[in-house]
Each structure stands twice: as C-alpha cells, then as structure tokens.
Amino acid sequence: MSTTADLVSTLKLELKAAGMTYADLAKALKMAESSVKRMMARGDMPLSRIDAICRALRLDFAELARRVADAQPLLQQLAPEQERAVVADKKLLLCAICVLSQWTLEQVTAAYRLDEAQAIRYFAQLDRIGIIELRPLNRYRLKLAKTFRWRPHGPVMNYFRDNALLDYFSGGFDAPGEGLLLVHGSIGRSLAPAFLERLQRVAQDFAQQHQSDQKLAQSEREGYTLLLAMRSWEFAAFTRLRR
C-alpha cells in the first residue's frame, strides 16, 4: 500500500518532469513558497493537499497512486507465512502459478474448472498475500521480480517435493522441445557459483521469452516447465557403500 511519503516522493519527480518549480506550485496552491518547500521536505501532508498538487500538475490521483505502486521494488522471495497461505488451497496455488506465467483471468477460467467469481476471489487473495496488485477490469500487476524464487525449504518447495516431483520426472522428456540432462562431475569449489549464475541466466532468458511471446496467438504457444538445479549431492544408496 502506498504511504503518504511515497506519494510525496513521486510528486517531487512529477514536478521536475513537468518543469514546475516550488514557486510555480506555491502560486497554484496560493501558498507561500517557503511553506510549500517545508511541506514537500517533510513528506507528510493530508491527502486533500496531495490531490490539490495533482490538479496543479494535471495528474489524476489514481494515476499518481499507480505510478507509486509501479515504482515499488519487486519481491525476490515471499515470507514463509505468505507461502503457507498459497499452498493452503490447491486452487489458490494454481492461480498463483498462473499469474507467475502472466495469465489473464479469462485464460485461467477458460483452461480450468473455475468460474469468473471463483477466479476473482482467488485473485483477490493473491492481492492480499502480496503476489499481485489488482487493478480495474480484473487486470493485475505482478509484484514478483523476474529473479523470484520460492524459498528453498519453504512451504511451496516442500509441497512440490511431496506432491509434484515424481509426477514431473515420470515423463519421458522425449517430446519435441523436451529434454532431461543429468551430469555428474567434480569441479573446483570456486567455480560452482559461476555455473549457478549461468543457470540463473537461463532461467531469466526463459522468463523473458515467456513475456515476449505473449503477443503470439495461444495456438502458437505451449506451456513448459523449466527445472534447473545444482547441488553437492551423492545418491544415498551410493553413500551407504562408501568405506
């Protein structure tokens, strides 16, 4: 949620972009310039004053709030209680995965047995949890960064391990555009972070391609799940054979 300080901070940027000085603003508000400077420096003023400044800038208050929201830093990770809320309901988890893939509400209801009222209710829950920011006409802004990842030992990854891992790996990975590579080797410990960084870049490339391909017709796109992993590990059955 936007604070007054966030709104005032964005107003300062809008003033600069509009080429207005504090003297110009003071004249529009019928205030002393010194008073305007103090008010803007404090970053705290009633919403009625903020609305008056918006009118002076010919800026709609709702647009100001939207710009403030867009400027907020995106989340790299959710808190454990946020993840627990997501996995508490399978349909909510489904909607969370869909919004991570930038599906519209209409696409969700067309693909799954959810009516519009149910989908709106789940989208509203995702808004309260902090994953999206709902906007008019059931549109939303995703509040998660492209580098977002579920907590390694958090509720969502634990749910995935318990319920989805075997389902994912039961496939043959032999269809066009599919593949499963399992590579084992010993490398210098100092090189491991560099390989992990490459994997992260592949994940980012995949996410960016997903964004770019939203302009394609639905018939030209296919849903894929990219799973990247790297850890120091030995199969437990092999470990038991060690001397």
C-alpha positions in Angstrom: 0.0 0.0 0.0 1.3 3.5 -0.9 2.3 5.7 2.1 2.0 9.5 2.1 5.8 9.7 1.9 5.7 7.5 -1.2 3.1 9.7 -2.8 5.0 12.9 -2.0 8.3 11.4 -3.2 6.7 10.6 -6.6 5.1 14.1 -6.7 8.6 15.6 -6.5 9.6 13.6 -9.6 6.4 14.7 -11.4 7.1 18.3 -10.5 10.6 18.0 -12.0 9.3 16.2 -15.1 6.7 18.9 -15.6 9.3 21.7 -15.4 7.5 23.3 -12.4 9.4 25.0 -9.6 8.3 25.3 -6.0 7.4 28.9 -6.8 5.1 27.8 -9.6 3.5 25.2 -7.3 3.1 27.8 -4.5 1.3 30.1 -6.9 -1.0 27.4 -8.0 -1.8 26.4 -4.4 -2.0 30.0 -3.2 0.6 29.4 -0.6 3.9 30.9 0.4 6.9 29.3 -1.4 8.6 28.7 1.9 5.5 26.8 3.2 5.5 24.6 0.1 9.2 23.8 0.5 8.7 22.8 4.1 5.7 20.7 3.3 7.5 18.8 0.5 10.6 18.4 2.6 8.6 16.8 5.5 7.0 14.3 3.0 3.8 14.4 5.1 0.6 16.2 4.2 -3.1 15.5 4.1 -4.5 13.7 1.1 -6.5 16.8 0.2 -3.3 18.7 -0.3 -1.8 15.9 -2.4 -4.9 15.9 -4.5 -4.6 19.7 -4.9 -1.0 19.3 -6.1 -2.1 16.6 -8.6 -4.7 19.1 -10.0 -1.9 21.7 -10.4 0.1 19.1 -12.3 -3.0 18.0 -14.3 -2.4 14.5 -12.9 -5.1 12.2 -11.7 -4.7 11.0 -8.1 -5.4 7.4 -9.2 -2.6 7.7 -11.8 -0.2 9.0 -9.1 -1.0 6.0 -6.9 -0.4 3.7 -9.9 3.0 5.3 -10.6 3.9 4.9 -6.9 2.9 1.2 -7.0 4.9 0.6 -10.2 8.0 2.2 -8.5 7.9 -0.2 -5.6 10.7 -2.8 -5.5 9.6 -6.2 -6.7 9.8 -9.2 -4.3 12.7 -11.6 -4.8 11.1 -14.0 -2.3 7.9 -14.4 -0.2 7.8 -14.7 3.6 7.1 -18.2 5.0 3.6 -17.1 6.1 2.8 -15.9 2.6 3.9 -19.2 1.1 1.8 -21.1 3.7 -1.2 -19.2 2.6 -0.6 -20.0 -1.1 -0.3 -23.8 -0.5 -3.3 -23.9 1.9 -5.7 -24.1 -1.1 -4.8 -26.1 -4.3 -6.9 -23.7 -6.4 -5.1 -20.7 -4.9 -1.8 -22.4 -5.7 -3.0 -23.0 -9.3 -3.9 -19.3 -9.6 -0.5 -18.3 -8.2 1.3 -20.4 -10.8 -0.9 -18.9 -13.5 -0.2 -15.3 -12.5 3.5 -16.1 -12.4 3.1 -17.0 -16.0 1.2 -13.8 -16.6 -2.1 -15.5 -17.4 -5.2 -13.3 -17.6 -8.2 -14.1 -15.5 -10.0 -15.0 -18.7 -7.3 -17.5 -19.7 -7.5 -19.1 -16.2 -11.3 -19.6 -16.4 -11.0 -20.9 -20.0 -8.4 -23.5 -19.1 -9.6 -24.7 -15.6 -12.8 -25.5 -13.8 -13.1 -22.1 -12.1 -15.9 -19.7 -12.9 -15.3 -16.0 -13.0 -16.5 -15.3 -9.4 -14.2 -18.0 -8.0 -11.2 -16.8 -10.0 -11.8 -13.2 -8.9 -11.9 -14.4 -5.3 -8.6 -16.2 -5.7 -7.0 -13.2 -7.4 -8.2 -11.1 -4.5 -6.5 -13.5 -2.1 -3.2 -13.2 -4.1 -3.6 -9.4 -3.9 -3.9 -9.6 -0.1 -1.0 -12.0 0.2 1.2 -9.6 -1.8 1.8 -11.5 -5.0 -0.2 -9.2 -7.3 -1.8 -5.8 -7.2 -5.3 -6.0 -8.6 -6.4 -3.3 -11.0 -9.7 -2.4 -12.7 -11.4 -4.9 -15.0 -9.6 -7.8 -13.2 -6.2 -6.9 -14.5 -3.2 -7.0 -12.2 0.4 -6.1 -11.8 2.7 -8.9 -10.7 4.7 -7.8 -7.6 7.4 -10.5 -8.0 10.8 -9.9 -9.7 11.9 -11.9 -12.7 14.6 -13.4 -10.4 11.9 -14.5 -7.9 12.3 -17.9 -6.4 10.3 -19.9 -3.9 12.0 -20.4 -0.5 14.4 -23.4 -0.8 12.9 -25.2 2.2 9.7 -23.2 2.4 6.1 -24.4 2.2 5.8 -24.2 -1.6 9.0 -26.2 -2.4 8.1 -28.7 0.3 4.7 -29.1 -1.3 6.4 -29.6 -4.7 8.8 -32.2 -3.3 5.9 -34.1 -1.6 3.3 -33.9 -4.3 4.8 -32.9 -7.7 8.4 -34.0 -8.0 7.7 -37.7 -9.0 4.9 -36.5 -11.3 7.3 -34.2 -13.1 10.0 -36.7 -13.5 7.7 -39.6 -14.5 7.6 -38.1 -18.1 9.9 -39.4 -20.8 11.3 -36.0 -21.7 11.4 -37.2 -25.3 8.8 -35.0 -27.0 10.0 -32.2 -29.3 11.4 -29.3 -27.2 11.9 -31.5 -24.2 15.0 -33.0 -22.6 16.4 -34.2 -19.3 20.2 -33.9 -18.7 21.8 -35.4 -15.6 25.5 -34.6 -15.4 27.8 -35.5 -12.5 31.4 -34.4 -12.0 33.9 -32.9 -9.6 34.9 -29.3 -10.2 36.7 -26.7 -8.2 34.6 -25.3 -5.4 35.4 -21.7 -6.5 33.8 -22.5 -10.0 30.5 -23.7 -8.6 29.0 -20.2 -8.1 29.8 -19.4 -11.8 27.9 -22.4 -13.0 25.0 -21.5 -10.8 25.0 -18.0 -12.2 24.7 -19.4 -15.7 21.7 -21.5 -14.7 20.1 -18.3 -13.3 20.7 -16.5 -16.6 19.0 -19.4 -18.4 16.0 -19.1 -16.1 15.9 -15.3 -16.7 16.1 -15.9 -20.5 13.2 -18.3 -20.3 11.1 -15.8 -18.2 11.9 -13.0 -20.7 11.0 -15.2 -23.7 7.7 -16.0 -22.0 7.0 -12.3 -21.7 7.9 -11.6 -25.3 5.8 -14.5 -26.6 2.6 -13.3 -25.0 2.0 -11.4 -28.3 1.7 -14.8 -30.1 -1.6 -16.5 -30.6 -2.5 -19.1 -28.0 -2.3 -21.8 -30.7 1.3 -20.9 -31.3 2.4 -21.3 -27.7 2.9 -24.3 -25.5 3.3 -24.5 -21.7 6.7 -25.7 -20.5 8.2 -26.1 -17.0 11.9 -25.4 -16.8 13.5 -27.0 -13.8 17.2 -26.1 -13.1 19.1 -27.5 -10.2 22.7 -27.9 -8.9 23.9 -29.1 -5.6 26.7 -31.1 -4.0 25.0 -34.5 -3.7 25.5 -38.2 -3.8 22.8 -40.8 -4.1 22.1 -42.2 -0.6 22.4 -45.7 -1.9 25.9 -45.0 -3.1 26.8 -43.2 0.1 26.0 -46.3 2.1 28.5 -48.2 0.0 31.4 -45.9 0.9 34.2 -47.2 3.1 
